[in-house]
Amino acid sequence: MKRISVTVVGGGVGGYSAALRAARLGADVTLIEKENLGGVCLNKGCIPSKVLLHSASIYHEVKRASLFGLSTEKLKIDLSAVLVRKKAVVERLRAGVASLLRNGNIKVVRGTAAFSDANTMTILETGEVLSADKFILATGSVPVRLSIEGSDEVGLLTSDDLLSPESLPASLLIIGGGYIGVELGQFYSRLGVNVTIVEMQDRIISTEDEEISRALEASLSKEGMSIFTSSAAEKIGKDGENKNVTISCPDGKKKILAAQVAQTVGRKPDYLDLNIDKACLKAERGRIRVDETMRTNVPHIYAVGDVTGGIMLAHVAMAEGECAARNAMGHSSVVSYRVVPRCVYTSPEIACVGLSERSAIEQAGDVEVGRFPLHATSRASITEETGGMVKIVASKKHGEVLGVHIIGPHATELIAEAAFAMEMEATVEELANTIHPHPTLSEALREAAMVLSGGATHLP
């Protein structure tokens, strides 16, 4: 029998996951990528930003060495060495993706793909024509750019610029208090830059549980970052070597001077180059429309990841890519979005899964909340990281875990257990009855569940 041919457009996490799964299911796979393998996440997002944050975290931790009976001298920042390491990590992981594709006998074509019709694509740079039985589109997203009076003349940095600075500015104003803004803001702040964040919503990380996001705001402010919420940048101009930004705040207008101004206000689906009209593909509200199987309105064409305008997270794109590949190969697969961990890699970290307290009340009615502070765990005292907590939102009637929200060290690792518990539809009693190792931070998950099922051991 003739092998099914699958062409994947986009070599980011959604695209290469789809390509690898389709190849493992027996397809002849071609992957088209116009830039670097790994996409935004590996090259301009998740990975490089976390490398920078880790360097800043180590620098911050070493400055606390005296708490642990250690003495350090002549500690300094070598920005060029930090950036060299960032580049090395990215290149190592990119090479790993290329190796996986080679081992999977996946043909990689470099260039920009555009539909000629629903069954054919052309590489714009070379004119090469490719046809396939199935297509999976994974072209990702691009940064949203603001239109602020004066910004064209002065110029605003993007997250890409913040990842590769030539030097550290004396001050930096970031427009946008989502996870990109707060992560990169803390990196610069911990390296000595005077950082200001301006956020339109009433709190930073406004998509997460209010109690958790406000706790992060308090922590970042304590570190020295200036945060203006319910505020908007209205005008930007030059003031000598600095930029002068006018912001509208609840208590009136303010002018803030900063050496550099950046915008980190989110991303939008990127499918402009695909020429989707030629394939009769439908888009709505700026995104390619798909069903629960990741199939578009054209039955043999699928789309995954950011280009669909859904949950713009790398691990979601991976799941969607594998789902699309299975369906393209004749299997039956859907993606469940009920349990999707969401992480912010600041210090303290934030990690959440499921419903916030407010959303749970709106959707489920009677809920109960169990909180356990990390300072009540032995491990937090050992590491002198006693700030933070675990918060569990559960159904009052059945005890089913509806949401878990963690702020504190290693929250992004701890959340996996909570996600698994929710995937298994565990109750707080079942989580409370699960023996956890001691001394660990994971004990806080059990203790928070115990609050809702008889009382925590290490709380009055």
N, C-alpha and C positions, 0 to 999 in steps of 0.2 A: 504493500500500500504506500501511496505517496505521503511523505511526512508533511505535516502542517507547517507552513511558514508563518512566523510571527515577527513583525517589525516593531521595535520599541523606540519611541522618540524621546530622548532625554536620558542621560546617564547618571541622574541623581539617585538618592536612596530608593525612591519609588520605582524608577526605571530599571536600575540594575537588579533590584529584587525581583521584578517581574520577568526580566530576561533570564535570570538564573533559574527561577521556578519553571518557566516555560521550557527551557532547555532540558531540565531534569525530567520533565514530563514527556520528552521526546520530540520537541519542535525543532525546526531549523530556525535559529534566531539571529536577527540582525539588530544591533543597537546603534542608533544615530545620536551623536553628541557634538554640539557645535563648540563647546568650550572644554573644561576639564571634567574627567570622570569624578563622580562623587557629588556633583551638583552644588547647590548653595550650602547645604548642611556641612559637607566636608571641606569646602574651599572658602566659603565666605560667611559661615554661620556657626552652627553648633560646635564644630571641632575647634577652629581657631579661637573663638571667643572663650571656650573653656580652658584652652591652653593658657591664654593670657590671665584668666581669672585664677588659675592654679598657681601661676608664678606670683601674682599679687597676694594670694592667700599665704603662700610660704613666707613671703617677705613680712607680712603682717604677723604671722605666727612667730617668726624668729624674733621680732621686736618684743614679743611677750615672753621670751625665754627665761627671764629672771623669775617668773612665776613658778618655774619648774626647777629652780636651783641651778640654772645655767647662765653663763656669762658670754656675751658676744661683743665683738669690737669691729669697728670699721665696716659695718654693714652698709652696702650701697646698691643702687639699682643700675644695672647695665641693660638699657633698653634695647640696644642692638643685639645683645645675646638672647634676650627674651624673644625678639622677633625671629632670630635665626632658628631657635628651637621650635617656635610656632610653625615656621615653614617646613622644618624637617619632619615634624609630626604629620602635617598635612600630606607631604609628599610620600611618606611611608604608608599611610593609609590609602592614598590614591593608588599607589603601586599594588597594594593588596587587592583593591577592587579590580584592577587590570588583570592581575594574576587569576582571580576567580573567573573572570570572563574568558580568559584564554583556556583555562582548564575545562570550562563548560562548552568549548568549541563555538563560542558566540562571536560572530563577525562584528567588529566595531568599525563604523564609518564616521569619519570626521566631517562635520559640515552642518548647515542649516537645512532642515527638511521642510518641505511644503507640499501639500496635496496638489496633484494634477487632476485627480478624480478620486472617487471613494476607494479605489483599489491600487492607486499608484502615487508614489511620492517622488519628488525631484530634489536633489541636493543642489541648492542654489549656487554654491561656489564652484561646483564642477560640472553641473548638468547631468550627473549620474541619475539614472531612473531606476527606482526600486519598486517592485510589486510584492504583495504578500496576501496570504489568506486572512490574516488577522493583524490589527494594529492596536498598540497600547500607547497612549499619549501620556507622557510624564514630563511636561516641559516646565513645571514649577511656577515660580512667582518672581516678581520684581518689587523693589521697594516703592511704597507710596511716597510721592513727593508733594510737599505742601506748597501752596501759593501764598506767600506772605509778602506784604508790601516791602519792597527793597531787597528781597532775597535774591533776585536775579543779579543785582549789581554787587551785592556783598558775597553771595554764595554760601550755601549750607553744606556741611559735610554729611555724608551718609554713613551707615554702619560699616560699609566697606572701607571707607577712609579711616574710621576709628580703629579698625583692626590692623592697620599698617601705618602708624604715625611715624613721621621722620624724626620728630622730637616730641617731648611732653610740653603741652601748652601750660601757661601759668594758671589759666582758668578755662572752663569748658561749660557751656550751657547746652543741655540736651532737651530738645522738644519731643516729648513722648515718654511716658512712664510705664510702658509695658515691659515685658521681660528683657527685650534687647536693650532698652534704655537704662534700666536699673543694673543689669549685669555689666555693661560696658562702663556705665557711670562709676560703679564701685571699683572697677579695675583702675581707672584713672585716679579716683579719689585716694585709693590706697597707695598709689605711687606719688602722692603729693600734689595732685592737681586740685584746684578749688572747683568743685563740681556743683552745678545747679540743674535740677530737673523741673521742667514745666509740664504739667499733665492736665488735660481738659476735664477728665472725670474727677469725682470727689475723692479719689484715692489712687495710688499707684497699684499696678497689677489688679485692675478693677474687675477682671473676669473671675477672680478667685474669691474664696470665702472672705467676707469683710473683716472678720476678727484677725485672720491670718495676714491679710495684706496690710492692715493698719499696724500690726506688730512689726512687720518688715520695715515699714516707713519709719517707725520709731527707732528701730535699730540703725538704719542708714543715717538718719538725722543725728543720732548720738555719735556716729563716726565722723560727722562733720559735713555731710552732704546737705545742701539746701534744697528743699522740695516744696514746690508750689503746686497745690492741687486746685481743682475747679478754676483753672487759669488757662489762658490762651495767649500765644505769641501773636501780636498784631502788626508789629512793624520792626524792621531791622535796618540799621544804618551803620556807617563807619564813624568811629570816634578815635582819631589818631591811629594807633596800631591795633586798637580793639574794635569789637563790634558792640553796638548799643542796641539792646533789644527792649522793646516796649511790650510789657505783658499786662493783660487785663486780669485782675484778681478780684475775689469777693469784696475786698476792702478798697477797691479802686485800681488805678493804673500804677505800675512801677516800671522803672528803667533799670536794666541790669547790664553792666559792662562785662564782656567776656572776650578772651583772646580768640576763642573758636566757638562756633555754634553748629550743632548737629541736629539732624532730624531722624528720629527712629519711631515712626508712627504707623508701622505695620507694612504689610505686603499685599499685593494683588495678583491674581492669576495672570500668567504670561502665555498667550497663545497667538499673538499677533502674526508671527512668522509662518504659522501653520497653513494659512489660507484655507480655513475650515469651510468656507462657502463652497469651494470646489468639491468638497466631500459631502455637502448637504448636512453638515453637522450643525446642531442647534446650540446656541449659547444663550444664557439668560442672566441678567444682573452681573455681567462681566465675568462669567465663569462657564466652563463647558458642563452641560447638564448630563448627569449619569443617574442610573438607578442603583438599587442595593447590591447589584452584582458588578458594578463599575462599568456597565455597558452604556454607551451613548444611544442616541436615537437611531444611529446607523448600526445594525446588529453585529457587524464584525469589527467594530471600532470601540475600544474601551479607553477610559481616561482615569488617571489616578493622581493622588497627591494634591499639591497646592493648586494645580490648574483647574481642579473641580470646585475650588472655593470653599471646601469643607474645613475640617480641623487641620490647620497648617502646622503639623508636627511631623518630624522625621519618622517616628515609629508608626504613626498612622499611615504615612505614605508607603512604608514597607508592607504593612498589612494589606493595604489596598492593592499594591502591586502584585503581591502573591495571589490575592483573590481574583484579580483580573486575569492573571495567567492561567489559573485553574479553570476559570470559566471559558477562556479562549480555547482551552484544550479539551473541552467537553465535559468537565466536571461541574459540580454544583456547589457554589461557595458564595457566602455573603459576609460582610464585615459588620460586627456588632460594635457600636460606639458607646455602649452603656458603661464599659469599664476601660477608660483611657487615662493613664497617668499623665499629669501635667507638672512640669518641673521648672523651677527657677534656680539658677546656680549661683546666686549671691551667697554671701555669708552673713547671717544664717541662710541656709537653703530653704526653699519652699517646695513642697511636693504635695499634690492633691489628686484624688481620684473620686469620681462620683459626684454627688450633689453637694452644693454648699448648704449651710444651715437654712438660709433664706429660701433657696430653690426647693429644698426638701419639704419645708413647711408649705410652700405654694403647691407642690405636686403631690405630696403624700399626706398632708394634714398633720395628724398627731405624730410628733417625733420627739426623741430624747437625745441629749447631747452629753457625751462623756469626755472630760478633759483631764489630761495628766501632764503636769509640768516636768520638763526634763531635769530640773534641778533636784527632783526627788529620786533620780537614778544615780547609782554609784558611778557609772561610767562617765556621766557628765561632770561629776566632781573630780574624777581622775584627770580628765582632759581640760578642766577649767573652762568648759563650754556649757554653762548651766542655763543659758537663755533658751526659750523655745518651749514647745509643747506638742502633744498629739491630741487631736480633736476628732472624735468619732460621732457621726450623726447616724442614728438608727431609727427604724420604725418602732414606735412605742407599742404597737399591738403585737407584732411578731418578733421584734428584736433583730430584723434583718439589717445588715450594715448597708447604709445608703450612700455614705460618703466618708472619706478619711482625709484629714488635712494636717500636715506636719510642717512645723517651722523649727529649724534647728540643724545641727551638724548632721551630715549624711542623710538628710531627709530624702534625697533623690534615690538613695539605695533602699531605704526602709519602705518606701511606698510600694515596692513590688509585692511584698507580703500582703499588704492591704488590697492591692488589685486582685491578687489570686483569691483572697478570701471573698471578695465581692463576686468574682467570676464563678465561684462555687456556691454563691448565695448563702454564705455563712451568716450565722447570727452572732451577736456580741457574746453570748454565752459560750458558743463554740470557740471563738477567738480567745476568750478569757480562760478557757479550760486547756488551751494549748500551751505546753511547757516551753518557755523561752530560756535561752542561755543567760547566765549571770556571770560577771557584770557586762551588760550590753545596753545600748540605746534601744534595741528592739523590745526590751522589757516594757518600755513606755506604751507600746501598742497594746500589750496584754493588760497593763494596768488601766489604760483608758477604757478598755472593754469591761474590766472588772468594776469600774465605777458604775456601769449600767447593769451589772449583774451581781449585786451583793456587796460591793465596796472594794476599793483598791487596798492592797496590802500596805503600801507606803504613803498613804494619805490619812490624815486624822479621820 
